[in-house]
Amino acid sequence: MKLRESLGLTQRQIAEAVGVTDQTVSNWERGVYLPRLTPMQTAKLCKITRLSIEELAQVFEK
């Protein structure tokens, strides 16, 4: 994910912040699966990526 890389974050850092495995983050980035997150996990992903929920949704719409 270019966004993650531009923020200088690893898949593991994203995974730990959200409470999933780094393999799950890899699957999101490769388009294998869309994130299925709880509201709290979504909030944590927004915080670490510095995106609003609307911006985050657009990232995964592509």
C-alpha positions in Angstrom: 0.0 0.0 0.0 1.6 3.2 -1.1 -0.1 5.1 1.7 1.4 2.9 4.3 4.8 3.1 2.7 4.6 6.9 2.4 3.9 7.1 6.1 7.0 4.9 6.8 4.9 2.1 8.4 5.4 -1.6 8.1 2.6 -4.1 7.6 3.4 -5.3 11.1 2.9 -1.8 12.6 -0.5 -1.5 11.0 -1.4 -5.0 12.1 -0.4 -4.4 15.7 -2.2 -1.1 15.8 -5.5 -2.6 14.5 -5.3 -6.0 16.2 -4.9 -8.2 13.1 -2.1 -10.2 11.7 0.5 -8.8 9.2 -0.8 -11.4 6.8 -4.2 -9.9 7.0 -2.7 -6.4 6.1 -0.9 -8.0 3.2 -4.2 -9.5 2.0 -5.8 -6.1 2.1 -3.0 -4.5 0.2 -3.1 -7.2 -2.5 -6.8 -6.9 -2.8 -7.4 -10.5 -1.7 -9.9 -9.3 1.0 -11.5 -6.1 2.0 -11.0 -5.1 5.7 -13.8 -6.4 8.0 -13.2 -4.4 11.1 -15.0 -3.4 14.2 -15.7 0.3 14.7 -12.8 0.5 17.2 -10.4 -1.2 14.7 -11.6 1.2 12.0 -10.9 4.1 14.3 -7.4 2.8 15.0 -6.7 2.3 11.3 -7.9 5.9 10.6 -5.7 7.2 13.3 -2.5 5.4 12.3 -3.0 6.3 8.6 -4.1 9.8 9.4 -7.2 9.4 7.2 -10.8 10.2 7.8 -13.2 7.3 7.6 -14.4 8.7 4.2 -10.8 8.8 2.9 -10.1 5.4 4.2 -13.2 4.0 2.4 -11.9 5.5 -0.8 -8.6 3.8 -0.5 -10.3 0.4 -0.4 -12.9 1.3 -3.2 -10.1 1.2 -5.8 
